[in-house]
Amino acid sequence: MYCFCDEKKVVCLAPTHVAFTDAGGITAVDFNVGKSDRSGIKNAQHFESDTAPCKVCTQSDSYIVRCCVKGSLLEVNDRLIKHSKFAELFNREGYIAIIMPKPADWLKVKASLLGLEEYKKLRENS
């Protein structure tokens, strides 16, 4: 998750996610997981931290992606549905969703999330 403008949070897959290393790579992204009308800030869908905005599929498996923070869904990246070269898109424009949490909720969860350096160190040790 990336922070943008201190309010919006961008949900994406880590570059080390197993979906990128599965044989054949990512073959599809399914946003029909709990689908409802997802347009506009005023009518935004409200997500809990364990809500799944999408499922990422490979040739052999599928992975549920969780949003990790409670907030309002502002946008899903529909380009992931139409694009055939997922690896390229995930590296450049491959965010999954943009979520805007309430400031109080963000402060609660922020302490439990890993920074980039902590994440890299954890990946090296596993």
SEMI-500132 format. One record per atom (N, C-alpha, C, O): z, x, y; residue in three letters; atom name; residue number from 0. Coordinates in nm, 3 decimals. Each point is the difference from the previous one (the first is absolute). Example, Ala and Ser with C-alpha at 12.3 -4.5 7.8 and 13.67 -1.06 7.14 Angstrom:
<recs>
       pz       px       py  kollo  keba  kelum
    0.780    1.319   -0.569    ALA     N      0
    0.000   -0.089    0.119    ALA    CA      0
    0.000    0.090    0.120    ALA     C      0
    0.066    0.104   -0.002    ALA     O      0
   -0.138   -0.139    0.107    SER     N      1
    0.006    0.082    0.119    SER    CA      1
    0.073   -0.077    0.109    SER     C      1
    0.017    0.051    0.111    SER     O      1
</recs>
This chain:
<recs>
       pz       px       py  kollo  keba  kelum
    0.000    0.085   -0.117    MET     N      0
    0.000   -0.085    0.117    MET    CA      0
    0.000    0.090    0.123    MET     C      0
    0.077    0.095    0.010    MET     O      0
   -0.164   -0.128    0.083    TYR     N      1
   -0.007    0.072    0.125    TYR    CA      1
    0.050   -0.090    0.112    TYR     C      1
   -0.020   -0.122   -0.004    TYR     O      1
    0.084    0.181    0.104    CYS     N      2
    0.046   -0.075    0.116    CYS    CA      2
   -0.106    0.011    0.109    CYS     C      2
   -0.055    0.108    0.023    CYS     O      2
    0.028   -0.219    0.043    PHE     N      3
   -0.102   -0.004    0.103    PHE    CA      3
    0.056   -0.074    0.120    PHE     C      3
    0.041   -0.115   -0.013    PHE     O      3
   -0.037    0.179    0.127    CYS     N      4
    0.048   -0.061    0.125    CYS    CA      4
    0.144   -0.049   -0.010    CYS     C      4
    0.038   -0.094    0.070    CYS     O      4
    0.042    0.154   -0.153    ASP     N      5
    0.142   -0.035   -0.016    ASP    CA      5
    0.026   -0.144   -0.041    ASP     C      5
    0.116   -0.039   -0.011    ASP     O      5
   -0.218   -0.040   -0.012    GLU     N      6
    0.020   -0.138   -0.043    GLU    CA      6
   -0.073   -0.028   -0.129    GLU     C      6
    0.059   -0.053   -0.095    GLU     O      6
   -0.186    0.086    0.089    LYS     N      7
   -0.082   -0.032   -0.116    LYS    CA      7
    0.014    0.108   -0.107    LYS     C      7
    0.008    0.119    0.031    LYS     O      7
   -0.006   -0.162   -0.155    LYS     N      8
    0.009    0.090   -0.115    LYS    CA      8
   -0.125   -0.016   -0.084    LYS     C      8
   -0.041   -0.112   -0.031    LYS     O      8
   -0.019    0.223   -0.006    VAL     N      9
   -0.123    0.000   -0.077    VAL    CA      9
    0.032    0.032   -0.145    VAL     C      9
    0.055    0.106   -0.030    VAL     O      9
   -0.089   -0.197   -0.061    VAL     N     10
    0.024    0.018   -0.143    VAL    CA     10
   -0.124    0.065   -0.061    VAL     C     10
   -0.111   -0.049    0.018    VAL     O     10
    0.130    0.160   -0.090    CYS     N     11
   -0.111    0.067   -0.067    CYS    CA     11
    0.051    0.064   -0.129    CYS     C     11
    0.120    0.005   -0.025    CYS     O     11
   -0.212    0.043   -0.056    LEU     N     12
    0.036    0.070   -0.122    LEU    CA     12
    0.020    0.148    0.032    LEU     C     12
   -0.072    0.057    0.081    LEU     O     12
    0.171    0.003   -0.147    ALA     N     13
    0.020    0.144    0.014    ALA    CA     13
   -0.119    0.071   -0.063    ALA     C     13
   -0.054   -0.047   -0.100    ALA     O     13
    0.013    0.160    0.156    PRO     N     14
   -0.114    0.074   -0.056    PRO    CA     14
    0.023    0.043   -0.145    PRO     C     14
   -0.095    0.029   -0.073    PRO     O     14
    0.221   -0.025    0.032    THR     N     15
    0.033    0.041   -0.137    THR    CA     15
    0.019   -0.118   -0.094    THR     C     15
    0.041    0.018   -0.115    THR     O     15
   -0.070   -0.139    0.161    HIS     N     16
    0.016   -0.119   -0.085    HIS    CA     16
   -0.085    0.015   -0.126    HIS     C     16
   -0.112    0.050    0.006    HIS     O     16
    0.166   -0.094   -0.118    VAL     N     17
   -0.067    0.015   -0.129    VAL    CA     17
   -0.136   -0.070   -0.005    VAL     C     17
   -0.086    0.040   -0.078    VAL     O     17
    0.065   -0.141    0.159    ALA     N     18
   -0.129   -0.070    0.001    ALA    CA     18
   -0.115    0.093    0.037    ALA     C     18
   -0.113   -0.018   -0.045    ALA     O     18
    0.141    0.119    0.128    PHE     N     19
   -0.104    0.095    0.039    PHE    CA     19
   -0.035    0.097   -0.112    PHE     C     19
   -0.110    0.055   -0.003    PHE     O     19
    0.204   -0.034   -0.091    THR     N     20
   -0.025    0.097   -0.107    THR    CA     20
   -0.041   -0.066   -0.131    THR     C     20
   -0.041    0.071   -0.092    THR     O     20
    0.049   -0.203    0.082    ASP     N     21
   -0.048   -0.069   -0.120    ASP    CA     21
   -0.149    0.026   -0.019    ASP     C     21
   -0.073    0.019    0.098    ASP     O     21
    0.029   -0.018   -0.223    ALA     N     22
   -0.142    0.021   -0.029    ALA    CA     22
   -0.084   -0.104    0.073    ALA     C     22
    0.026   -0.120   -0.011    ALA     O     22
   -0.124    0.165    0.084    GLY     N     23
   -0.086   -0.093    0.074    GLY    CA     23
    0.052   -0.035    0.137    GLY     C     23
   -0.072   -0.060    0.080    GLY     O     23
    0.197    0.094   -0.049    GLY     N     24
    0.058   -0.029    0.130    GLY    CA     24
    0.020   -0.149    0.023    GLY     C     24
    0.000   -0.079   -0.094    GLY     O     24
    0.016    0.042    0.219    ILE     N     25
    0.023   -0.139    0.038    ILE    CA     25
   -0.133   -0.076   -0.007    ILE     C     25
   -0.100    0.043    0.056    ILE     O     25
    0.102   -0.156   -0.126    THR     N     26
   -0.122   -0.080   -0.017    THR    CA     26
    0.002   -0.128    0.083    THR     C     26
   -0.105   -0.055    0.031    THR     O     26
    0.224    0.006    0.004    ALA     N     27
    0.009   -0.125    0.076    ALA    CA     27
    0.137   -0.012    0.068    ALA     C     27
    0.098    0.059   -0.045    ALA     O     27
   -0.095   -0.137    0.151    VAL     N     28
    0.125   -0.036    0.067    VAL    CA     28
    0.001   -0.151    0.010    VAL     C     28
   -0.093   -0.060    0.053    VAL     O     28
    0.199   -0.002   -0.106    ASP     N     29
    0.009   -0.146   -0.007    ASP    CA     29
    0.108   -0.049    0.096    ASP     C     29
    0.119    0.023   -0.023    ASP     O     29
   -0.160   -0.091    0.129    PHE     N     30
    0.094   -0.055    0.097    PHE    CA     30
    0.041   -0.143   -0.036    PHE     C     30
    0.065   -0.066    0.081    PHE     O     30
   -0.100    0.017   -0.198    ASN     N     31
    0.035   -0.136   -0.040    ASN    CA     31
    0.140   -0.009   -0.059    ASN     C     31
    0.036   -0.105   -0.054    ASN     O     31
    0.042    0.209    0.065    VAL     N     32
    0.139   -0.002   -0.047    VAL    CA     32
    0.081   -0.076    0.104    VAL     C     32
    0.025    0.052    0.109    VAL     O     32
    0.017   -0.173   -0.142    GLY     N     33
    0.078   -0.082    0.094    GLY    CA     33
   -0.077   -0.035    0.126    GLY     C     33
    0.058   -0.004    0.108    GLY     O     33
   -0.187   -0.021   -0.121    LYS     N     34
   -0.086   -0.022    0.117    LYS    CA     34
    0.033   -0.130    0.073    LYS     C     34
    0.028   -0.103   -0.061    LYS     O     34
   -0.034    0.110    0.191    SER     N     35
    0.008   -0.118    0.087    SER    CA     35
   -0.079    0.035    0.126    SER     C     35
   -0.062    0.106    0.006    SER     O     35
    0.065   -0.192    0.095    ASP     N     36
   -0.072    0.029    0.124    ASP    CA     36
    0.066    0.120    0.066    ASP     C     36
    0.120   -0.002    0.027    ASP     O     36
   -0.196    0.107   -0.001    ARG     N     37
    0.056    0.124    0.050    ARG    CA     37
   -0.057    0.038    0.135    ARG     C     37
   -0.020    0.118    0.027    ARG     O     37
   -0.006   -0.213    0.058    SER     N     38
   -0.065    0.036    0.125    SER    CA     38
    0.091   -0.023    0.120    SER     C     38
    0.070   -0.101    0.008    SER     O     38
   -0.074    0.196    0.084    GLY     N     39
    0.067   -0.015    0.127    GLY    CA     39
    0.149    0.027   -0.001    GLY     C     39
    0.066   -0.015   -0.103    GLY     O     39
   -0.016    0.055    0.217    ILE     N     40
    0.142    0.029    0.013    ILE    CA     40
    0.081   -0.128   -0.002    ILE     C     40
    0.107   -0.005   -0.061    ILE     O     40
   -0.156   -0.099    0.125    LYS     N     41
    0.074   -0.125    0.012    LYS    CA     41
    0.024   -0.065   -0.137    LYS     C     41
    0.108   -0.053   -0.024    LYS     O     41
   -0.207    0.058   -0.064    ASN     N     42
    0.012   -0.062   -0.132    ASN    CA     42
    0.017    0.103   -0.111    ASN     C     42
   -0.038   -0.025   -0.114    ASN     O     42
    0.093    0.140    0.146    ALA     N     43
    0.010    0.109   -0.096    ALA    CA     43
    0.086   -0.039   -0.120    ALA     C     43
    0.099   -0.073    0.013    ALA     O     43
   -0.138    0.122   -0.127    GLN     N     44
    0.076   -0.021   -0.123    GLN    CA     44
    0.121    0.094    0.005    GLN     C     44
   -0.014    0.116    0.039    GLN     O     44
    0.130   -0.165   -0.079    HIS     N     45
    0.122    0.082    0.002    HIS    CA     45
    0.022    0.061   -0.137    HIS     C     45
   -0.001   -0.070   -0.102    HIS     O     45
    0.020    0.202    0.100    PHE     N     46
    0.019    0.075   -0.124    PHE    CA     46
    0.143    0.050   -0.011    PHE     C     46
    0.064    0.034    0.099    PHE     O     46
   -0.016   -0.031   -0.222    GLU     N     47
    0.124    0.069   -0.033    GLU    CA     47
   -0.037    0.142   -0.041    GLU     C     47
   -0.118    0.030   -0.015    GLU     O     47
    0.216    0.057   -0.002    SER     N     48
   -0.030    0.139   -0.033    SER    CA     48
   -0.068    0.016   -0.136    SER     C     48
   -0.073    0.097   -0.021    SER     O     48
    0.096   -0.191   -0.070    ASP     N     49
   -0.061    0.011   -0.133    ASP    CA     49
   -0.127   -0.085   -0.014    ASP     C     49
   -0.054   -0.012   -0.110    ASP     O     49
    0.006   -0.047    0.219    THR     N     50
   -0.122   -0.080   -0.005    THR    CA     50
   -0.120    0.090   -0.029    THR     C     50
   -0.008    0.113    0.049    THR     O     50
   -0.085   -0.164   -0.129    ALA     N     51
   -0.120    0.076   -0.038    ALA    CA     51
   -0.121   -0.050    0.078    ALA     C     51
   -0.053   -0.106   -0.031    ALA     O     51
    0.008    0.181    0.132    PRO     N     52
   -0.120   -0.042    0.072    PRO    CA     52
   -0.128    0.015   -0.082    PRO     C     52
   -0.099   -0.067    0.027    PRO     O     52
    0.102    0.157   -0.127    CYS     N     53
   -0.122    0.019   -0.080    CYS    CA     53
    0.030    0.067   -0.133    CYS     C     53
    0.111    0.046   -0.027    CYS     O     53
   -0.215   -0.042   -0.055    LYS     N     54
    0.002    0.071   -0.127    LYS    CA     54
   -0.117    0.097    0.002    LYS     C     54
   -0.112   -0.038    0.033    LYS     O     54
    0.138    0.165   -0.067    VAL     N     55
   -0.103    0.102   -0.006    VAL    CA     55
   -0.037    0.019   -0.146    VAL     C     55
    0.087    0.024   -0.084    VAL     O     55
   -0.216   -0.033    0.052    CYS     N     56
   -0.046    0.006   -0.139    CYS    CA     56
   -0.079    0.127   -0.026    CYS     C     56
   -0.077    0.047    0.085    CYS     O     56
    0.096    0.009   -0.204    THR     N     57
   -0.081    0.111   -0.049    THR    CA     57
   -0.072   -0.051   -0.124    THR     C     57
    0.016   -0.117   -0.037    THR     O     57
   -0.095    0.201   -0.028    GLN     N     58
   -0.069   -0.043   -0.121    GLN    CA     58
    0.097   -0.035   -0.111    GLN     C     58
   -0.029   -0.087   -0.083    GLN     O     58
    0.144    0.152    0.080    SER     N     59
    0.092   -0.019   -0.112    SER    CA     59
    0.129   -0.073    0.034    SER     C     59
    0.073   -0.038   -0.091    SER     O     59
   -0.042    0.019    0.219    ASP     N     60
    0.130   -0.057    0.035    ASP    CA     60
   -0.006   -0.067    0.136    ASP     C     60
   -0.102    0.005    0.069    ASP     O     60
    0.212   -0.069   -0.031    SER     N     61
    0.012   -0.056    0.135    SER    CA     61
    0.141    0.026    0.051    SER     C     61
    0.095    0.007   -0.079    SER     O     61
   -0.082    0.007    0.209    TYR     N     62
    0.127    0.036    0.062    TYR    CA     62
    0.029   -0.097    0.115    TYR     C     62
   -0.083   -0.018    0.089    TYR     O     62
    0.200   -0.043   -0.093    ILE     N     63
    0.043   -0.089    0.108    ILE    CA     63
    0.050    0.087    0.115    ILE     C     63
    0.081    0.091   -0.022    ILE     O     63
   -0.128   -0.118    0.141    VAL     N     64
    0.043    0.074    0.119    VAL    CA     64
    0.101   -0.087    0.075    VAL     C     64
   -0.029   -0.116    0.031    VAL     O     64
    0.145    0.170   -0.003    ARG     N     65
    0.106   -0.072    0.073    ARG    CA     65
   -0.002    0.042    0.147    ARG     C     65
   -0.039    0.113    0.032    ARG     O     65
    0.080   -0.203    0.057    CYS     N     66
   -0.007    0.034    0.142    CYS    CA     66
    0.122    0.081    0.048    CYS     C     66
   -0.008    0.063    0.105    CYS     O     66
    0.117   -0.062   -0.178    CYS     N     67
    0.117    0.086    0.025    CYS    CA     67
    0.083   -0.034    0.123    CYS     C     67
    0.105    0.061    0.021    CYS     O     67
   -0.149   -0.154    0.059    VAL     N     68
    0.077   -0.038    0.119    VAL    CA     68
   -0.019   -0.149    0.026    VAL     C     68
   -0.109   -0.054   -0.018    VAL     O     68
    0.215   -0.011    0.062    LYS     N     69
   -0.006   -0.142    0.033    LYS    CA     69
   -0.066   -0.015    0.137    LYS     C     69
    0.037    0.070    0.095    LYS     O     69
   -0.134   -0.161   -0.085    GLY     N     70
   -0.065   -0.020    0.129    GLY    CA     70
   -0.116   -0.097   -0.008    GLY     C     70
   -0.024   -0.062   -0.104    GLY     O     70
   -0.048    0.050    0.213    SER     N     71
   -0.115   -0.090    0.010    SER    CA     71
   -0.129    0.077   -0.028    SER     C     71
   -0.023    0.107    0.057    SER     O     71
   -0.060   -0.163   -0.144    LEU     N     72
   -0.128    0.061   -0.031    LEU    CA     72
   -0.096   -0.026    0.115    LEU     C     72
   -0.028   -0.116    0.033    LEU     O     72
   -0.023    0.221    0.029    LEU     N     73
   -0.095   -0.014    0.110    LEU    CA     73
   -0.143    0.010   -0.047    LEU     C     73
   -0.089   -0.068    0.052    LEU     O     73
    0.066    0.154   -0.152    GLU     N     74
   -0.139    0.024   -0.041    GLU    CA     74
   -0.003    0.062   -0.140    GLU     C     74
    0.086    0.081   -0.034    GLU     O     74
   -0.185   -0.120   -0.044    VAL     N     75
   -0.031    0.070   -0.125    VAL    CA     75
   -0.136    0.066    0.019    VAL     C     75
   -0.084   -0.049    0.076    VAL     O     75
    0.062    0.158   -0.145    ASN     N     76
   -0.124    0.076    0.015    ASN    CA     76
   -0.106   -0.054   -0.096    ASN     C     76
   -0.012    0.048   -0.113    ASN     O     76
   -0.063   -0.147    0.157    ASP     N     77
   -0.104   -0.062   -0.083    ASP    CA     77
   -0.113    0.096   -0.036    ASP     C     77
   -0.075   -0.026   -0.094    ASP     O     77
    0.062    0.135    0.167    ARG     N     78
   -0.105    0.098   -0.033    ARG    CA     78
    0.020    0.059   -0.139    ARG     C     78
   -0.096    0.044   -0.063    ARG     O     78
    0.220   -0.043    0.015    LEU     N     79
    0.026    0.054   -0.134    LEU    CA     79
   -0.066   -0.085   -0.108    LEU     C     79
   -0.032    0.052   -0.107    LEU     O     79
    0.011   -0.179    0.134    ILE     N     80
   -0.063   -0.089   -0.098    ILE    CA     80
   -0.150    0.031   -0.012    ILE     C     80
   -0.056   -0.002   -0.109    ILE     O     80
   -0.007    0.031    0.221    LYS     N     81
   -0.145    0.016    0.005    LYS    CA     81
   -0.048    0.142   -0.027    LYS     C     81
   -0.117    0.019   -0.033    LYS     O     81
    0.202    0.080    0.047    HIS     N     82
   -0.040    0.140   -0.007    HIS    CA     82
   -0.006    0.048   -0.144    HIS     C     82
    0.090   -0.028   -0.078    HIS     O     82
   -0.195    0.101    0.041    SER     N     83
   -0.015    0.046   -0.138    SER    CA     83
    0.057    0.140   -0.023    SER     C     83
    0.026    0.037   -0.115    SER     O     83
   -0.007    0.041    0.220    LYS     N     84
    0.054    0.136   -0.014    LYS    CA     84
    0.144    0.000    0.049    LYS     C     84
    0.029    0.044    0.111    LYS     O     84
    0.061   -0.093   -0.196    PHE     N     85
    0.139   -0.020    0.040    PHE    CA     85
    0.070    0.129    0.039    PHE     C     85
    0.078    0.001    0.095    PHE     O     85
   -0.105    0.108   -0.167    ALA     N     86
    0.069    0.126    0.029    ALA    CA     86
   -0.029    0.045    0.143    ALA     C     86
    0.091    0.044    0.070    ALA     O     86
   -0.215   -0.055   -0.027    GLU     N     87
   -0.036    0.038    0.137    GLU    CA     87
    0.069   -0.091    0.101    GLU     C     87
    0.054    0.048    0.100    GLU     O     87
   -0.055   -0.176   -0.126    LEU     N     88
    0.058   -0.095    0.094    LEU    CA     88
    0.151    0.015    0.010    LEU     C     88
    0.055   -0.006    0.110    LEU     O     88
    0.013    0.028   -0.223    PHE     N     89
    0.145    0.015    0.004    PHE    CA     89
    0.040    0.125    0.077    PHE     C     89
    0.106    0.001    0.064    PHE     O     89
   -0.188    0.103   -0.067    ASN     N     90
    0.032    0.121    0.075    ASN    CA     90
   -0.017   -0.018    0.150    ASN     C     90
    0.072    0.062    0.078    ASN     O     90
   -0.166   -0.145   -0.036    ARG     N     91
   -0.030   -0.014    0.143    ARG    CA     91
    0.049   -0.130    0.060    ARG     C     91
    0.074    0.001    0.098    ARG     O     91
   -0.113   -0.113   -0.156    GLU     N     92
    0.030   -0.131    0.058    GLU    CA     92
    0.069   -0.089   -0.101    GLU     C     92
   -0.011   -0.122    0.007    GLU     O     92
    0.082    0.181   -0.100    GLY     N     93
    0.047   -0.074   -0.115    GLY    CA     93
    0.136   -0.064    0.009    GLY     C     93
    0.069   -0.012   -0.101    GLY     O     93
   -0.028   -0.028    0.219    TYR     N     94
    0.127   -0.071    0.006    TYR    CA     94
   -0.014   -0.132   -0.074    TYR     C     94
   -0.109   -0.055   -0.011    TYR     O     94
    0.219    0.004   -0.039    ILE     N     95
   -0.001   -0.126   -0.075    ILE    CA     95
    0.032   -0.117    0.092    ILE     C     95
   -0.069   -0.102   -0.002    ILE     O     95
    0.173    0.118    0.083    ALA     N     96
    0.042   -0.110    0.087    ALA    CA     96
    0.075    0.055    0.120    ALA     C     96
    0.047    0.113    0.001    ALA     O     96
   -0.037   -0.197    0.102    ILE     N     97
    0.082    0.032    0.117    ILE    CA     97
    0.107   -0.107    0.009    ILE     C     97
   -0.028   -0.120    0.001    ILE     O     97
    0.152    0.166    0.007    ILE     N     98
    0.117   -0.090    0.001    ILE    CA     98
    0.083    0.028    0.125    ILE     C     98
    0.014    0.115    0.041    ILE     O     98
    0.039   -0.221    0.018    MET     N     99
    0.088    0.018    0.115    MET    CA     99
    0.139   -0.054   -0.036    MET     C     99
    0.020   -0.122   -0.003    MET     O     99
    0.075    0.212   -0.024    PRO     N    100
    0.135   -0.045   -0.030    PRO    CA    100
    0.078   -0.029    0.128    PRO     C    100
   -0.036    0.046    0.108    PRO     O    100
    0.143   -0.122   -0.123    LYS     N    101
    0.092   -0.018    0.112    LYS    CA    101
    0.072    0.134    0.020    LYS     C    101
    0.029    0.068   -0.098    LYS     O    101
   -0.002   -0.031    0.221    PRO     N    102
    0.065    0.130    0.024    PRO    CA    102
    0.128    0.021   -0.079    PRO     C    102
    0.024    0.110   -0.051    PRO     O    102
    0.059   -0.213    0.039    ALA     N    103
    0.126    0.014   -0.074    ALA    CA    103
   -0.026    0.027   -0.148    ALA     C    103
    0.069    0.081   -0.062    ALA     O    103
   -0.168   -0.149    0.004    ASP     N    104
   -0.035    0.022   -0.140    ASP    CA    104
   -0.055    0.140   -0.021    ASP     C    104
    0.030    0.065   -0.101    ASP     O    104
   -0.111   -0.017    0.195    TRP     N    105
   -0.058    0.134   -0.012    TRP    CA    105
    0.109    0.106    0.003    TRP     C    105
   -0.004    0.095   -0.078    TRP     O    105
    0.101   -0.110    0.167    LEU     N    106
    0.108    0.099    0.008    LEU    CA    106
    0.079    0.007   -0.130    LEU     C    106
    0.044    0.108   -0.040    LEU     O    106
   -0.027   -0.222   -0.027    LYS     N    107
    0.073   -0.002   -0.127    LYS    CA    107
   -0.075    0.076   -0.109    LYS     C    107
    0.061    0.076   -0.075    LYS     O    107
   -0.191   -0.095    0.067    VAL     N    108
   -0.077    0.058   -0.110    VAL    CA    108
   -0.045    0.144    0.031    VAL     C    108
   -0.023    0.078   -0.093    VAL     O    108
    0.011   -0.044    0.218    LYS     N    109
   -0.052    0.131    0.040    LYS    CA    109
    0.078    0.115   -0.063    LYS     C    109
   -0.059    0.099   -0.044    LYS     O    109
    0.190   -0.111    0.039    ALA     N    110
    0.083    0.107   -0.055    ALA    CA    110
   -0.023    0.021   -0.149    ALA     C    110
    0.025    0.109   -0.052    ALA     O    110
   -0.073   -0.211   -0.018    SER     N    111
   -0.020    0.013   -0.145    SER    CA    111
   -0.137    0.055   -0.037    SER     C    111
   -0.024    0.032   -0.117    SER     O    111
   -0.068   -0.021    0.213    LEU     N    112
   -0.134    0.049   -0.028    LEU    CA    112
   -0.006    0.152    0.012    LEU     C    112
    0.076    0.060    0.077    LEU     O    112
   -0.165    0.001   -0.153    LEU     N    113
   -0.018    0.145    0.005    LEU    CA    113
   -0.101    0.039    0.106    LEU     C    113
   -0.100   -0.070    0.021    LEU     O    113
    0.125    0.181    0.046    GLY     N    114
   -0.099    0.057    0.090    GLY    CA    114
   -0.104    0.075   -0.083    GLY     C    114
    0.017    0.017   -0.120    GLY     O    114
   -0.125    0.026    0.183    LEU     N    115
   -0.108    0.067   -0.071    LEU    CA    115
    0.047    0.126   -0.071    LEU     C    115
   -0.033    0.022   -0.116    LEU     O    115
    0.111    0.062    0.184    GLU     N    116
    0.047    0.124   -0.061    GLU    CA    116
    0.095   -0.028   -0.117    GLU     C    116
   -0.007    0.068   -0.102    GLU     O    116
    0.095   -0.167    0.116    GLU     N    117
    0.090   -0.037   -0.110    GLU    CA    117
   -0.080   -0.051   -0.119    GLU     C    117
    0.032    0.032   -0.115    GLU     O    117
   -0.134   -0.110    0.143    TYR     N    118
   -0.085   -0.053   -0.107    TYR    CA    118
   -0.071    0.113   -0.074    TYR     C    118
   -0.002    0.002   -0.123    TYR     O    118
   -0.056    0.093    0.197    LYS     N    119
   -0.069    0.113   -0.063    LYS    CA    119
    0.096    0.082   -0.086    LYS     C    119
   -0.036    0.042   -0.110    LYS     O    119
    0.156   -0.019    0.161    LYS     N    120
    0.098    0.078   -0.076    LYS    CA    120
    0.039   -0.073   -0.128    LYS     C    120
    0.012    0.062   -0.106    LYS     O    120
    0.006   -0.192    0.113    LEU     N    121
    0.033   -0.081   -0.117    LEU    CA    121
   -0.113    0.005   -0.102    LEU     C    121
    0.026    0.011   -0.120    LEU     O    121
   -0.150   -0.019    0.166    ARG     N    122
   -0.117    0.006   -0.090    ARG    CA    122
   -0.010    0.136   -0.068    ARG     C    122
   -0.038    0.008   -0.117    ARG     O    122
    0.071    0.099    0.188    GLU     N    123
   -0.004    0.134   -0.058    GLU    CA    123
    0.103    0.017   -0.111    GLU     C    123
   -0.025    0.068   -0.099    GLU     O    123
    0.139   -0.132    0.116    ASN     N    124
    0.109    0.014   -0.097    ASN    CA    124
   -0.017   -0.088   -0.122    ASN     C    124
    0.072    0.017   -0.099    ASN     O    124
   -0.165   -0.111    0.103    SER     N    125
   -0.015   -0.089   -0.116    SER    CA    125
   -0.117    0.037   -0.087    SER     C    125
   -0.025   -0.066   -0.101    SER     O    125
</recs>
